[in-house]
Amino acid sequence: MASSVVIIKIEKTTLQLLEELREETKSKTFDEVIRELTKNRVPRSMFGAHPEMSSFTAKDEFCFHTRKDRNYRFE
């Protein structure tokens, strides 16, 4: 995964909480701490999120992620 730096503004008390969590979880970075805190709350992908829908195929995902025209049909 390519890394890029983003600066966010947080309260000093929030930083202290993140530092404590980083030590408790033995995480190397704040990014690891935040990902651990949010892993069950934020889905990495919405594909397959609807329980009554059939799974998307690789072709479906390819078309969705690469085509600006969402009505494009893979042939």
C-alpha positions as a Markdown table, in Angstrom:
| # | Residue | x | y | z |
|---|---|---|---|---|
| 1 | Met | 0.0 | 0.0 | 0.0 |
| 2 | Ala | 1.4 | 3.4 | -1.0 |
| 3 | Ser | 1.9 | 5.7 | 1.9 |
| 4 | Ser | 1.0 | 9.3 | 2.0 |
| 5 | Val | 1.1 | 11.8 | 4.9 |
| 6 | Val | -2.0 | 13.6 | 6.0 |
| 7 | Ile | -2.2 | 16.1 | 8.8 |
| 8 | Ile | -5.3 | 16.1 | 11.0 |
| 9 | Lys | -6.1 | 18.4 | 13.9 |
| 10 | Ile | -7.1 | 16.8 | 17.1 |
| 11 | Glu | -7.3 | 17.9 | 20.7 |
| 12 | Lys | -4.4 | 17.3 | 23.0 |
| 13 | Thr | -6.5 | 15.0 | 25.2 |
| 14 | Thr | -7.3 | 12.9 | 22.1 |
| 15 | Leu | -3.6 | 12.6 | 21.3 |
| 16 | Gln | -3.0 | 11.4 | 24.8 |
| 17 | Leu | -5.7 | 8.8 | 24.4 |
| 18 | Leu | -4.3 | 7.6 | 21.1 |
| 19 | Glu | -0.8 | 7.4 | 22.7 |
| 20 | Glu | -2.2 | 5.2 | 25.6 |
| 21 | Leu | -4.0 | 3.0 | 23.1 |
| 22 | Arg | -0.9 | 2.7 | 21.0 |
| 23 | Glu | 1.1 | 1.5 | 24.0 |
| 24 | Glu | -1.7 | -0.9 | 25.2 |
| 25 | Thr | -2.1 | -2.5 | 21.7 |
| 26 | Lys | 1.6 | -2.4 | 21.0 |
| 27 | Ser | 0.8 | -0.7 | 17.7 |
| 28 | Lys | 3.7 | 1.0 | 15.8 |
| 29 | Thr | 1.7 | 3.9 | 14.5 |
| 30 | Phe | -1.4 | 5.9 | 15.2 |
| 31 | Asp | -2.7 | 4.7 | 11.9 |
| 32 | Glu | -2.7 | 1.2 | 13.2 |
| 33 | Val | -4.6 | 2.3 | 16.3 |
| 34 | Ile | -7.2 | 4.1 | 14.3 |
| 35 | Arg | -7.7 | 1.2 | 11.9 |
| 36 | Glu | -8.1 | -1.2 | 14.9 |
| 37 | Leu | -10.7 | 1.1 | 16.5 |
| 38 | Thr | -12.7 | 1.4 | 13.2 |
| 39 | Lys | -12.3 | -2.0 | 11.7 |
| 40 | Asn | -15.7 | -3.2 | 12.7 |
| 41 | Arg | -17.5 | 0.0 | 12.0 |
| 42 | Val | -16.3 | 1.0 | 8.5 |
| 43 | Pro | -16.7 | -1.6 | 5.7 |
| 44 | Arg | -13.8 | -1.7 | 3.3 |
| 45 | Ser | -16.2 | -2.4 | 0.5 |
| 46 | Met | -19.9 | -2.4 | 0.0 |
| 47 | Phe | -19.8 | -5.3 | -2.4 |
| 48 | Gly | -21.9 | -8.1 | -0.9 |
| 49 | Ala | -23.2 | -5.9 | 1.9 |
| 50 | His | -26.9 | -6.6 | 1.1 |
| 51 | Pro | -27.7 | -10.1 | 2.5 |
| 52 | Glu | -30.4 | -10.9 | -0.2 |
| 53 | Met | -28.2 | -10.0 | -3.2 |
| 54 | Ser | -26.0 | -12.6 | -4.9 |
| 55 | Ser | -22.3 | -12.0 | -4.7 |
| 56 | Phe | -20.6 | -9.7 | -7.2 |
| 57 | Thr | -18.3 | -11.3 | -9.7 |
| 58 | Ala | -14.8 | -10.1 | -10.5 |
| 59 | Lys | -16.3 | -8.7 | -13.8 |
| 60 | Asp | -18.9 | -6.7 | -11.8 |
| 61 | Glu | -16.2 | -5.2 | -9.5 |
| 62 | Phe | -13.9 | -4.5 | -12.4 |
| 63 | Cys | -16.7 | -2.6 | -14.3 |
| 64 | Phe | -17.8 | -0.7 | -11.2 |
| 65 | His | -14.3 | 0.4 | -10.2 |
| 66 | Thr | -12.9 | 1.2 | -13.6 |
| 67 | Arg | -15.7 | 2.6 | -15.7 |
| 68 | Lys | -17.1 | 6.1 | -15.3 |
| 69 | Asp | -20.2 | 5.0 | -17.1 |
| 70 | Arg | -21.9 | 2.8 | -14.5 |
| 71 | Asn | -24.3 | 1.5 | -17.2 |
| 72 | Tyr | -21.4 | 0.0 | -19.2 |
| 73 | Arg | -21.9 | -3.8 | -19.8 |
| 74 | Phe | -18.9 | -6.0 | -19.7 |
| 75 | Glu | -18.8 | -8.2 | -22.8 |
